[in-house]
Amino acid sequence: IFRTVARDSERFEFEITASMVELYLTDLRDLLVRSKKPEKLEMKSQRRPNGSIAVVLDGVTEETVACSEDLAQVVMRGLSARKVKSTNMNAESSRSHLMLVINITITEIATGRLRFGKITVVDLAGSERLAKSGVTGEGQREAIEINKSLSALGDVMMAFCSGAKVVPYRNHKLTQLMQDSLGGSAKTLMFVNVSPSSSNVHETVNALKYASRARCIENEVKHNKSH
């Protein structure tokens, strides 16, 4: 991003902001807000310059970033507030899905024409077999919600694979938030972290099968610009 900014700074002005949120249980939390008791975030629909509808978070903290160091500081601040817990399978198990959103507004200096870009980086919490992770109480509830949201995301990807007329984005908050990252004009990439241990081969195979569905996601490129 910032190499492109430096390269094209004579022709364009760039405004780059970053926000970080987590989906914990069924609640959306702003990881950059400085309040000790932040309010829960609410989703709302917003029309883009190209006429499409995007889901945005009302009142989320957006930090202006001018360089990679600024962005790294924002990420570290957000990670420090994320929900983690030790389980039998992971000393620092993520108990939420994390989303880093980088919004880019580009102004062409000669004409004043605006262009818009968005990069969404989602760190999905891993699915859990309760018998292996050994979590109880609140941890068990967290695992159930994580598995439920991953199933909803799997259903969305399967809809692309089967050519379904309706993609079930609205079945979960996770898929609603990721809607403009799945299909449409987005390019979707999925990376999978797997365990090298033979004792976790079942989880490894399932994770790879799950991620393979991402290959079915099709896009239709459009310019996000205003005239």
C-alpha positions in Angstrom: 0.0 0.0 0.0 2.5 2.5 1.1 5.0 1.8 -1.7 2.1 2.6 -4.1 1.4 5.8 -2.2 5.0 6.9 -2.4 5.1 6.1 -6.2 2.0 7.9 -7.2 2.0 10.8 -4.7 2.5 13.4 -7.5 -0.8 12.3 -9.3 -3.0 11.3 -6.4 -3.7 12.2 -2.7 -4.3 9.2 -0.5 -6.3 8.9 2.8 -5.8 5.6 4.6 -7.7 4.5 7.7 -7.6 1.3 9.7 -10.1 -0.2 12.2 -10.1 -3.5 14.1 -13.0 -5.3 15.6 -13.7 -8.8 16.9 -16.8 -10.9 16.9 -16.9 -12.4 20.4 -19.8 -14.8 21.0 -22.6 -12.8 19.2 -21.2 -9.3 20.1 -19.1 -7.0 17.9 -16.3 -5.3 19.9 -14.2 -2.3 18.8 -10.6 -3.3 19.6 -9.2 0.2 19.2 -11.6 2.1 21.4 -9.9 3.4 24.6 -12.8 3.1 26.9 -12.7 0.3 29.4 -16.3 -0.5 28.7 -16.9 0.1 25.0 -20.4 0.0 23.6 -21.4 -2.9 21.4 -21.2 -2.1 17.7 -24.2 -2.2 15.5 -24.2 -3.0 11.7 -26.0 -0.9 9.2 -26.2 -0.8 5.4 -24.5 1.9 3.4 -24.8 2.6 -0.4 -21.4 2.8 -2.2 -20.6 5.2 -5.0 -21.0 2.4 -7.5 -24.5 1.7 -6.3 -23.8 -1.5 -4.4 -24.7 -2.0 -0.7 -22.1 -2.5 2.0 -22.4 -3.5 5.6 -20.6 -1.0 7.9 -20.2 -0.7 11.7 -21.8 2.4 13.1 -19.4 4.3 15.4 -16.3 2.1 14.9 -12.9 3.7 15.7 -11.0 4.5 12.5 -7.3 5.5 12.9 -5.5 7.4 10.1 -2.3 5.7 9.1 0.4 7.4 7.1 3.0 4.6 7.0 3.5 0.9 7.6 4.8 1.7 11.2 1.5 3.4 12.0 -0.5 0.4 10.7 1.7 -2.0 12.7 1.0 0.0 15.9 -2.7 -0.1 15.2 -2.6 -3.9 14.7 -0.6 -4.5 17.9 -3.0 -2.3 19.9 -6.0 -4.3 18.6 -4.4 -7.7 19.2 -3.6 -6.7 22.8 -7.4 -6.3 23.4 -8.5 -9.6 21.7 -10.1 -12.4 23.6 -7.7 -15.4 24.0 -7.7 -18.4 26.4 -5.6 -21.4 27.0 -7.0 -24.8 26.0 -5.7 -28.4 25.8 -4.9 -27.8 22.1 -3.6 -24.2 22.1 -1.8 -22.1 24.8 -3.3 -18.9 23.3 -6.5 -20.0 21.6 -8.4 -17.2 19.9 -11.9 -17.0 21.3 -13.2 -14.6 18.6 -13.0 -13.8 15.0 -10.8 -10.7 14.3 -11.2 -8.3 11.4 -8.8 -5.6 10.3 -10.3 -3.2 7.8 -8.1 -0.8 5.8 -10.1 1.8 3.8 -8.3 3.8 1.1 -9.7 7.0 -0.5 -7.8 8.2 -3.5 -8.2 11.6 -5.0 -6.9 12.4 -8.5 -5.2 15.7 -8.1 -5.9 16.9 -11.7 -9.6 16.2 -11.9 -10.7 15.7 -8.2 -12.2 12.3 -9.1 -12.4 10.0 -6.1 -11.7 6.3 -6.0 -12.2 3.9 -3.1 -10.6 0.7 -2.0 -10.9 -1.7 0.9 -8.7 -4.4 2.2 -10.2 -6.7 4.9 -8.0 -9.1 6.8 -10.0 -11.7 8.8 -8.3 -14.0 11.4 -10.9 -16.7 11.9 -10.9 -18.5 15.2 -10.4 -22.3 14.6 -13.2 -24.8 15.0 -13.0 -26.9 18.1 -14.0 -30.4 19.1 -14.9 -29.9 22.8 -13.6 -33.4 23.8 -10.1 -32.4 22.6 -9.9 -28.8 23.6 -11.2 -29.5 27.1 -13.0 -26.2 27.6 -15.9 -25.9 30.0 -18.4 -23.2 31.0 -17.8 -19.9 29.2 -15.1 -21.5 27.1 -17.6 -24.1 25.9 -20.1 -21.4 24.9 -17.3 -19.6 23.0 -16.4 -22.8 21.1 -20.1 -23.5 20.2 -20.5 -19.9 18.8 -17.2 -20.2 16.9 -18.3 -23.4 15.3 -21.7 -22.0 14.5 -20.2 -19.0 12.7 -17.7 -21.1 10.7 -20.6 -23.3 9.6 -22.4 -20.2 8.3 -19.3 -19.1 6.4 -19.0 -22.6 5.0 -22.6 -22.4 3.8 -21.9 -19.2 2.0 -18.9 -20.7 0.2 -20.9 -23.9 -0.6 -23.5 -21.7 -2.2 -20.9 -20.4 -4.6 -19.7 -23.9 -5.3 -23.2 -25.2 -6.1 -24.2 -22.1 -8.1 -27.1 -21.3 -5.8 -29.3 -18.3 -6.7 -29.3 -17.0 -3.1 -26.2 -16.8 -1.0 -27.1 -16.9 2.7 -25.0 -14.0 3.9 -27.7 -12.9 6.4 -27.5 -16.2 8.4 -24.8 -14.8 10.7 -23.1 -11.6 11.7 -19.7 -13.0 10.5 -21.0 -13.5 7.0 -22.8 -10.2 6.9 -19.5 -8.4 7.8 -17.6 -10.4 5.2 -20.2 -10.0 2.5 -18.2 -7.5 0.4 -15.1 -9.7 0.8 -16.9 -12.8 -0.7 -17.9 -12.5 -4.3 -18.9 -9.2 -6.0 -15.9 -7.1 -6.9 -13.7 -8.6 -4.2 -10.8 -10.9 -4.6 -10.8 -13.6 -1.9 -7.8 -15.4 -0.5 -7.9 -18.0 2.3 -4.8 -19.2 4.2 -5.0 -22.1 6.6 -2.8 -22.7 9.7 -2.6 -26.4 10.4 -0.9 -28.5 13.1 2.1 -30.6 12.1 1.2 -33.2 14.8 -0.2 -36.6 13.6 -2.6 -36.5 16.6 -4.4 -33.6 14.9 -4.6 -35.1 11.4 -8.4 -35.1 11.6 -8.5 -31.3 12.2 -5.9 -30.7 9.5 -7.9 -32.6 6.8 -11.1 -30.9 7.7 -9.5 -27.5 7.7 -8.1 -28.0 4.2 -11.4 -29.3 2.9 -13.1 -26.3 4.4 -10.7 -23.8 2.8 -10.9 -25.5 -0.6 -14.4 -24.1 -1.0 -12.9 -20.6 -1.3 -11.8 -21.5 -4.8 -15.5 -21.5 -5.9 -15.9 -17.8 -5.0 -16.3 -15.8 -8.2 -15.9 -12.1 -8.6 -17.1 -9.4 -11.0 -14.7 -6.5 -11.0 -16.1 -3.0 -10.8 -14.5 0.5 -10.2 -15.4 2.0 -6.9 -15.3 5.6 -7.9 -17.4 8.8 -7.9 -17.6 11.1 -10.9 
